[in-house]
Amino acid sequence: MAGIGTFISVGRSLDAALERVKRAEELGFDSVYTTHIAARDSLAVLMAYASVSERVRLGTGVLPAFSRTPVAIAQAAATVDEFSGGRMVLGIGASHKVTNENWFDTTIPKPVTQMREYAEILRAIFRGEQPPAGEFFRTNFAFMGYEARDDLPIYLAGLSPRMLRLAGEVGDGVVLWLCGPSYIRDVVVPAVREGRELAGKTLEGFDVVAAVPAALTDDRDGVYATMRRDLVTYMSLPFYRAMLERSGFAEEIAAFDAGMQGGEPERGLAGISDRMLGELFAIGSAEEVRAGVQRYLDAGASSPGVSAVPGTDFSATLETAAELL
C-alpha cells in the first residue's frame, strides 16, 4: 500500500497537471494527491487524473470535510473510486476556523468530535450500514442499486496529538503538511500508535502520508526566499503554529511575530530560519533532494509525497526523487 508518492495540484493549467500525472505514473510513483484550495474542486480534479492514469492511487490531500455533508462526499468519492478502478483515497480534514467560517459558513467548535462523527458516517455508508447518529451529523442515507467499495480508505488530516490519535483510531491513514521528520518520529507515530491501540489494531497497514515540498535547484537561497513568503499564511494559523512549536521552532515563531507585529515584514520573514526550512523541505542538489525525502521515510512516513515549489522545475524534481523508487 505504501510508497513514495507526489502531490500534484492544478495551478494555472489543468492540461499541464494531467501531463504531470502521466509522467509520475511512468516514473513509478505510488500515488498522486491533490490539494483543495480556493480553486478547482479536488474530487473533480481526481476524476480528471483518473482519466489519464491506470495504476497510481488517487487521493485528496485533503478535502475540507465541512465544505459539504458526509453524504455528498461519500457519493462523489465512491464515483471517483468506481471510475478509477478502486484507486480512490479519501483524505479529509477539519480545516481551520477562518476557512470554515469565511468559505463554508460553518463552525468547528469541537473539531475532533466532528471529525470522528464524519469519518464514522462515511465508513458506514461505504459498508452499506446504518450511519451512526452523532451530536453534529445525522443521516439515514444508503446507496440504492449501487455498491460502493466497502473498504474505500479514509485518511484524516492531523496536526495535534488528539487529531493524530483519532486518525489512528478511526482512519486508514493520516495526511500531514509541514510536519517535519522529527515531528513525525516524536509526535505523529506515537500518537497514531495510541489511536490504533484504542481500536485494537497495530500500525501495520496504516499509511502516513507526508507532503515533502522539494526542488532540484542550484539557487537554494532564492527558493528559500519563495518558501518564506509561502509560509506566512501557515505561520498565522493556530493549528500550524502549535504544531511548529512542538517541532522545536518556537524561536522562529517569536521572531516572525516580532517582525510582522512591528510593521517590519522582511524582518518577520527572516525569522523563518534556514534550519526550519532545511528540516521541512528537500531543496538543493539531486543528492539533497533524495536525502530530504529519505529523512521522511526514515522518520516513519510510509508515503512521503513529493510536492512542487513555485518557480522551480517540478518535472526535474520528480525525476530526481524517482531514483529512490
C-alpha positions in Angstrom: 0.0 0.0 0.0 2.7 2.5 1.0 5.3 4.0 -1.2 6.7 7.3 -2.4 4.0 9.5 -3.9 3.6 13.0 -5.1 1.2 15.9 -4.6 0.1 17.4 -8.0 -2.1 20.5 -7.8 -3.5 22.0 -10.9 -2.2 25.6 -10.6 -2.8 27.6 -13.8 -3.3 24.7 -16.2 -5.3 21.5 -15.9 -3.7 20.2 -19.1 -0.2 20.6 -17.6 -1.3 18.9 -14.4 -2.6 15.9 -16.4 0.8 15.6 -18.1 2.5 15.6 -14.7 0.2 12.8 -13.5 1.0 10.7 -16.5 4.7 11.4 -16.0 4.5 10.5 -12.3 2.9 7.2 -13.2 5.6 6.5 -15.8 8.3 7.2 -13.3 6.8 4.6 -10.9 5.4 6.8 -8.1 2.9 5.1 -5.9 0.3 7.8 -5.5 -0.9 11.2 -6.6 -2.6 13.5 -4.2 -4.2 16.9 -4.9 -4.9 19.7 -2.6 -8.3 21.5 -2.1 -7.8 25.3 -2.2 -9.7 28.3 -3.5 -9.7 27.0 -7.0 -10.9 23.7 -8.6 -12.8 21.0 -6.7 -10.4 18.3 -5.6 -12.7 15.4 -6.2 -13.5 16.6 -9.7 -9.7 17.0 -10.3 -9.2 13.4 -9.3 -11.7 12.3 -11.8 -9.6 14.0 -14.5 -6.5 12.4 -13.1 -8.1 9.0 -13.2 -8.9 9.5 -16.9 -5.2 9.7 -17.8 -3.7 7.1 -15.4 -4.1 3.4 -14.8 -2.1 2.4 -11.7 -1.4 5.3 -9.2 -3.5 5.7 -6.1 -5.5 8.9 -6.3 -6.2 10.9 -3.1 -7.5 14.2 -1.8 -4.8 15.8 0.3 -7.1 17.0 1.8 -10.7 17.8 1.2 -12.2 20.1 3.9 -14.8 17.8 5.4 -17.3 20.5 6.4 -17.4 22.0 3.0 -20.3 19.6 2.3 -22.3 16.8 4.0 -20.9 13.3 4.6 -23.4 12.0 2.1 -22.3 14.4 -0.6 -18.6 13.4 -0.1 -19.5 9.7 0.1 -21.3 9.8 -3.3 -18.6 11.8 -5.0 -15.7 9.7 -3.6 -17.4 6.5 -4.5 -18.0 7.7 -8.0 -14.3 8.6 -8.4 -13.3 5.2 -6.9 -15.6 3.3 -9.4 -14.3 5.3 -12.4 -10.6 4.8 -11.4 -11.0 1.1 -10.8 -10.7 1.2 -7.0 -7.8 3.7 -6.7 -9.5 6.4 -4.6 -8.1 7.5 -1.2 -10.4 9.9 0.6 -8.4 12.3 2.7 -10.5 14.7 4.8 -9.7 17.3 7.4 -11.3 19.8 9.7 -9.5 22.7 8.1 -9.3 26.0 10.0 -11.7 28.4 11.8 -11.1 31.1 9.3 -11.7 28.8 6.3 -14.8 27.2 7.7 -16.4 30.4 8.7 -15.5 32.6 5.7 -15.8 30.0 2.9 -18.3 27.4 4.0 -20.4 29.3 6.6 -19.9 26.6 9.2 -18.1 26.3 12.5 -15.8 23.8 14.3 -16.5 24.1 18.0 -15.4 20.5 18.6 -13.1 19.5 15.6 -12.1 16.1 17.0 -15.6 15.1 17.8 -16.9 16.4 14.5 -14.2 14.6 12.5 -14.9 11.3 14.4 -18.6 11.5 13.6 -17.9 12.4 10.0 -15.5 9.6 9.4 -17.7 7.0 11.1 -20.7 8.1 8.9 -18.6 7.8 5.8 -17.4 4.3 6.9 -20.9 3.2 7.5 -22.2 4.5 4.1 -19.4 2.7 2.2 -20.1 -0.5 4.1 -23.8 -0.3 3.5 -24.5 0.0 7.2 -26.8 2.4 9.1 -24.8 5.6 9.7 -24.5 6.4 13.5 -26.2 9.5 14.8 -24.0 12.0 16.4 -24.0 15.4 18.1 -23.3 17.2 14.8 -24.2 14.9 11.9 -27.2 12.6 11.3 -28.3 10.9 8.1 -30.3 7.8 7.0 -28.7 7.7 3.6 -28.0 4.4 1.9 -26.9 3.7 -1.7 -29.7 2.3 -3.8 -28.9 0.0 -6.7 -25.2 0.6 -6.3 -22.5 -0.7 -4.0 -19.5 1.4 -3.1 -16.2 -0.3 -2.2 -16.7 -1.2 1.4 -13.1 -0.8 2.2 -12.6 2.6 0.5 -9.7 4.1 2.5 -10.4 7.1 4.7 -7.4 9.2 5.7 -7.6 12.1 8.2 -5.5 15.2 8.2 -3.8 15.6 11.6 -1.5 18.1 13.3 -2.3 17.9 17.0 -1.8 14.8 19.1 -5.6 14.5 19.7 -6.4 14.6 16.0 -3.5 12.2 15.2 -4.8 9.7 17.8 -8.2 10.0 16.2 -6.7 9.3 12.8 -5.1 6.2 14.1 -8.3 5.1 15.8 -10.9 5.6 13.0 -8.8 6.1 9.9 -6.8 4.1 7.5 -4.1 6.7 7.2 -3.1 10.3 8.1 -2.2 13.2 5.8 0.4 15.6 7.0 1.5 19.1 5.9 4.5 21.0 7.3 5.2 18.2 9.7 9.0 17.6 9.5 10.7 14.3 10.1 11.4 15.0 13.8 7.7 15.7 14.4 6.7 12.6 12.6 9.1 10.5 14.6 8.4 12.0 18.0 4.8 13.0 17.9 2.9 11.6 14.8 3.9 8.0 15.0 3.4 7.6 18.8 0.0 9.4 18.7 -1.2 7.3 15.8 0.0 4.2 17.6 -2.0 5.1 20.6 -5.1 5.5 18.4 -4.6 2.2 16.8 -4.2 0.5 20.1 -7.5 2.1 21.2 -9.1 0.4 18.2 -7.4 -2.9 19.0 -5.1 -2.6 15.9 -1.4 -2.2 15.2 0.4 0.2 13.0 0.7 -2.4 10.3 -1.1 -1.2 7.1 -1.7 2.3 8.5 -0.4 4.9 6.0 1.4 8.1 7.0 1.3 10.5 4.1 3.6 13.5 4.5 3.9 16.2 1.9 7.5 17.0 1.2 8.0 20.3 -0.8 11.0 19.6 -2.9 13.1 21.4 -5.6 16.1 20.5 -7.6 18.0 23.8 -7.8 21.3 25.4 -7.6 19.7 28.5 -6.1 18.8 27.4 -2.6 18.7 31.0 -1.3 16.2 32.0 -4.0 14.0 29.0 -3.3 14.1 29.6 0.4 13.0 33.2 -0.2 10.0 31.9 -2.0 9.2 29.4 0.7 9.4 32.0 3.4 6.7 34.0 1.6 4.5 30.9 1.1 4.8 30.1 4.8 3.3 33.4 6.0 -0.3 32.1 6.0 0.7 28.9 7.9 2.7 30.8 10.5 -0.5 32.7 11.3 -2.9 29.7 11.7 -3.3 28.4 15.3 -3.2 24.7 14.4 0.0 25.0 12.4 1.6 27.4 15.0 1.0 24.8 17.8 2.5 22.0 15.7 5.6 24.1 14.7 6.2 25.0 18.3 6.1 21.3 19.2 8.5 20.7 16.4 11.1 23.0 18.1 10.5 26.2 16.1 9.3 28.4 18.9 12.1 30.9 18.3 11.2 31.1 14.7 7.6 31.9 15.5 8.6 34.5 18.0 10.9 36.2 15.6 8.3 36.1 12.9 5.7 37.6 15.2 8.1 40.4 16.3 8.7 41.4 12.7 5.1 41.2 11.5 3.6 42.9 14.5 6.3 45.5 14.5 5.5 46.5 10.9 8.7 45.0 9.6 7.6 42.2 7.3 11.1 41.5 5.9 12.3 41.0 9.5 9.4 38.7 10.1 10.3 36.6 7.1 13.9 36.5 8.1 12.7 34.9 11.4 11.9 31.8 9.4 15.3 30.3 9.7 17.3 28.2 7.3 17.3 25.5 10.0 13.5 25.4 9.8 13.4 25.3 6.0 16.1 22.6 5.9 14.1 20.4 8.3 10.8 20.7 6.4 11.8 20.7 2.8 14.0 18.8 0.3 15.7 21.6 -1.6 19.1 21.7 -3.4 21.2 19.3 -5.4 19.9 15.9 -6.6 21.6 14.2 -3.6 20.0 16.8 -1.2 16.5 16.2 -2.7 16.8 12.5 -2.4 18.2 12.8 1.1 15.4 15.1 2.2 12.7 12.6 1.0 14.7 9.7 2.7 14.6 11.6 6.0 10.8 11.4 5.9 10.9 7.7 5.2 13.3 7.1 8.0 11.2 9.1 10.4 8.1 6.9 9.8 6.3 8.4 6.8 5.2 5.4 4.8 4.2 7.6 1.9 6.1 10.8 1.6 4.6 12.9 -1.2 7.0 15.0 -3.2 5.3 18.3 -3.9 6.2 21.3 -6.1 7.9 24.5 -5.0 6.7 27.5 -7.1 9.1 28.8 -9.6 11.2 25.6 -9.9 11.3 22.7 -12.4 9.0 20.2 -10.8 9.4 17.7 -13.7 13.2 17.6 -13.0 12.5 17.2 -9.2 10.2 14.3 -9.8 12.7 12.6 -12.0 15.4 13.1 -9.3 13.1 11.8 -6.5 12.1 8.8 -8.6 15.6 7.4 -8.2 14.6 6.4 -4.7 11.8 4.2 -6.0 
